[in-house]
């Protein structure tokens, strides 16, 4: 079924970004387009991500040296939160799809998620999180520019929802034109874009 991926078998496709930046949507898009994905469904879908999180639990232990699973990720897509990118072993080649989203939307989404999970008893310090995220992204942009094992494409969540066609075309070109564009487009549901900046 996936013989067309032979040329890119050595690559690991990494979907990354800040929390609540659209990484789950991107995993859905890739899966719909025909790319194999690495997920264990350990975290089930909920009201915050009704179509699922598409996570692989062992990714969360990258910073502890749990990297044996990466061999199995070759030729597949896996979600790796931005804070863990620096822990990917350098002896593999990665194509990174980095999701960008307005920080106010991210913070609103996180605050809503905490409320849904009943974890909003502690005041949500937006200023602190914003400063930390801005600093993190600045350092990450500087770091990734000097990583020869990474190829990176940045995609803006809002633009992807508003005008999918050109961004999905660019994404497919980045992935060697091996995905089904129509199927990728069908994975985008604008009604799930619930924290829009006015």
Helices and strands as residue ranges (DSSP letters): G 3-8, E 11-17, H 23-33, G 57-64, G 68-73, E 77-79, G 82-87, E 93-100, H 103-116, H 126-144, E 150-156, H 157-162, H 164-174, H 181-186, G 190-192
